[in-house]
Amino acid sequence: MERLVRAAAMAGMAMMPAVAFAAGDEAHAAKGEPSVIHAPNAGVMSGIMAVVVFLLVYMILATKVWPKIAKGLKDREEKIREEIAAAEAARQQAADALAMYQQSLAEARAEAQKMLDETRAQQQKLAAELKAKADAELGQMREKALRDIEGAKRAALNEVYADAASLAAMVASKILRREINAADHQAFVDESLAELESVRS
């Protein structure tokens, strides 16, 4: 229907020059001037020919040219839609990739922090173990040193006691003016040591 309206409108527009020519001929005839169109129905024939030519051109355009133009426009529209859809898909893929990257980055940071915490805890544990071991070794060394000192002290005291007992026996023998035999000397030394030990304790 729309095509028929367009065709009728264009046919009317095409007939306007023919009507104008006919009116011009009548005006020239009234003034006694020679007419450009000699036949009285020449203007109508020109109009009809114009309409026929227009209809032929319109039919050719409508059947041959316009479908190609419409198809080209439709293909162009489809292509634009496909490009828009592809751009939207690419944008969505980029957003998904960015989200995955951010998630992976967050997981990597969390894993690195976890490893750092574990390493710090292991270092603290190792430091505590080394300190405890050093303290234990130091305590053992202190106890051993104390035992060695105590042993050396006892040995020195025993030696001093023995020397003192020998000296006392010698003095006693001189005082008594008699020789003390080895058995008496040893008994005297042992008795003196026992007394010194009892006094010391």
Secondary structure, 3 states (H helix, E strand, C coil): CHHHHHHHHHHHHHHHHHHHHHHHHHHHHHHCCCCCCCCCCHHHHHHHHHHHHHHHHHHHHHHHHHHHHHHHHHHHHHHHHHHHHHHHHHHHHHHHHHHHHHHHHHHHHHHHHHHHHHHHHHHHHHHHHHHHHHHHHHHHHHHHHHHHHHHHHHHHHHHHHHHHHHHHHHHHHHHHCCCCCHHHHHHHHHHHHHHHHHHHC
